Amino acid sequence: MYFFDTKTESWTEYTTERTSRSLDKLTVATLNVLFDIYQPELLFTDERRSKLIEELQALDADIIGLQEVTQPLLQILMSVPWIRAQYFISDIALGDKLSPTVHPYGQIILAKHPFKPIFHEYVFFIDTTTLSKYPASQIL
């Protein structure tokens, strides 16, 4: 998890001990942003990104889950001033360092409060030969 450090003007890993908070209300939003890896010109990518940023700001949710985020969209999200000021982000991409969870597309969480990921796993492909070695109870 990362936050935008105004002193260094950069996204920085959040390492401070997390504490419990009591909230009267928690708003959560989730959006599939439709990755644009194939034929972005047919998907109106620039227009959709602009509207997405506007919609996210209007939602003002405490937690925002975004699916099908690409590296270029992640870079845009990381550059938006109100996101920098208000949100922690689950993963970042800096310069040549690509985000491991957004490659070529993936999920991002924006949160107004620090959070600790409980489970993180990357599964790209399991062939049926490998899969057949394990009983169904171990797979589920």
C-alpha positions as CSV (number, residue, x, y, z in Angstrom):
1,M,0.0,0.0,0.0
2,Y,1.3,3.4,-0.9
3,F,0.5,7.1,-0.2
4,F,1.5,10.3,-1.9
5,D,4.1,12.0,0.2
6,T,3.9,15.7,-0.3
7,K,7.3,16.3,1.2
8,T,9.1,14.1,-1.3
9,E,6.5,14.6,-4.1
10,S,6.4,10.9,-4.7
11,W,4.4,7.8,-4.0
12,T,5.9,6.1,-0.9
13,E,5.2,2.7,0.7
14,Y,3.1,3.0,3.8
15,T,4.9,1.2,6.6
16,T,3.4,2.9,9.7
17,E,1.6,0.5,12.1
18,R,-2.1,0.4,11.2
19,T,-4.6,1.1,14.0
20,S,-8.2,0.3,14.3
21,R,-10.7,3.0,13.5
22,S,-14.4,3.4,14.2
23,L,-16.4,4.8,11.3
24,D,-20.0,5.8,11.3
25,K,-20.3,5.1,7.6
26,L,-18.2,3.3,5.0
27,T,-18.8,3.8,1.3
28,V,-17.5,1.3,-1.2
29,A,-17.5,1.5,-5.0
30,T,-16.3,-1.0,-7.5
31,L,-15.9,-0.5,-11.3
32,N,-14.8,-2.5,-14.2
33,V,-12.9,0.0,-16.3
34,L,-12.7,-2.1,-19.4
35,F,-9.1,-2.7,-20.3
36,D,-8.0,-1.2,-23.7
37,I,-5.2,-3.5,-24.7
38,Y,-6.9,-4.4,-28.0
39,Q,-8.3,-1.8,-30.3
40,P,-8.3,1.2,-27.9
41,E,-9.4,3.5,-30.7
42,L,-12.7,1.6,-30.9
43,L,-13.2,1.9,-27.1
44,F,-12.9,5.7,-26.8
45,T,-10.1,5.2,-24.3
46,D,-9.3,8.9,-23.7
47,E,-12.9,9.9,-23.3
48,R,-13.6,7.0,-20.9
49,R,-10.6,7.7,-18.8
50,S,-11.6,11.4,-18.4
51,K,-15.2,10.4,-17.5
52,L,-13.8,7.7,-15.1
53,I,-11.8,10.3,-13.2
54,E,-14.8,12.6,-12.9
55,E,-17.1,9.8,-11.8
56,L,-14.6,8.6,-9.1
57,Q,-14.3,12.1,-7.7
58,A,-18.1,12.5,-7.6
59,L,-18.5,9.1,-5.9
60,D,-16.2,10.2,-3.1
61,A,-16.1,6.6,-1.8
62,D,-14.0,5.5,1.1
63,I,-12.9,2.4,-0.8
64,I,-12.7,2.1,-4.6
65,G,-12.0,-1.2,-6.3
66,L,-11.0,-1.0,-10.0
67,Q,-10.8,-4.0,-12.2
68,E,-9.1,-4.3,-15.6
69,V,-6.7,-1.4,-14.8
70,T,-3.8,-1.1,-17.3
71,Q,-0.4,0.4,-16.7
72,P,-1.3,3.7,-18.5
73,L,-4.5,4.1,-16.5
74,L,-2.6,3.4,-13.3
75,Q,-0.1,6.1,-14.2
76,I,-3.0,8.5,-14.8
77,L,-4.6,7.6,-11.5
78,M,-1.3,8.2,-9.7
79,S,-1.0,11.7,-11.2
80,V,-4.5,13.0,-10.3
81,P,-4.1,15.6,-7.5
82,W,-7.3,14.7,-5.5
83,I,-6.3,11.0,-5.6
84,R,-2.8,11.9,-4.3
85,A,-4.3,14.1,-1.6
86,Q,-7.1,11.7,-0.4
87,Y,-6.2,8.1,-1.1
88,F,-3.9,5.2,-0.4
89,I,-3.3,3.0,-3.4
90,S,-2.7,-0.8,-3.4
91,D,0.0,-0.8,-6.0
92,I,2.0,1.6,-8.1
93,A,4.2,1.8,-11.2
94,L,7.1,4.1,-11.2
95,G,9.2,4.8,-14.3
96,D,10.4,1.5,-15.7
97,K,9.1,-0.4,-12.7
98,L,5.8,-1.9,-13.7
99,S,3.2,-2.8,-11.2
100,P,3.2,-6.6,-10.5
101,T,-0.5,-6.7,-10.0
102,V,-1.4,-4.7,-13.2
103,H,0.4,-6.5,-15.9
104,P,-0.9,-6.4,-18.5
105,Y,-4.0,-5.5,-16.6
106,G,-5.3,-6.1,-13.1
107,Q,-7.0,-4.7,-10.0
108,I,-6.3,-1.7,-7.9
109,I,-7.7,-0.5,-4.6
110,L,-7.9,3.1,-3.6
111,A,-8.8,3.7,0.0
112,K,-9.1,6.8,2.2
113,H,-7.8,4.8,5.2
114,P,-4.7,2.7,5.4
115,F,-5.4,-1.0,4.9
116,K,-3.4,-4.2,5.1
117,P,-3.8,-6.8,2.3
118,I,-4.6,-10.1,3.8
119,F,-4.1,-12.4,0.8
120,H,-2.2,-11.9,-2.4
121,E,-1.8,-14.6,-5.0
122,Y,-0.9,-14.5,-8.7
123,V,-2.2,-17.4,-10.8
124,F,-1.7,-17.1,-14.5
125,F,-2.1,-20.6,-15.8
126,I,-2.4,-24.1,-14.5
127,D,-2.5,-26.9,-17.0
128,T,-4.8,-29.9,-16.5
129,T,-1.9,-32.3,-16.0
130,T,-0.7,-30.3,-12.9
131,L,-4.3,-29.8,-11.8
132,S,-5.1,-33.5,-11.9
133,K,-2.3,-34.2,-9.3
134,Y,-4.4,-32.6,-6.6
135,P,-7.7,-33.7,-5.0
136,A,-10.5,-31.3,-5.7
137,S,-10.7,-30.4,-1.9
138,Q,-7.1,-28.9,-2.1
139,I,-7.9,-26.8,-5.2
140,L,-11.1,-25.3,-3.9
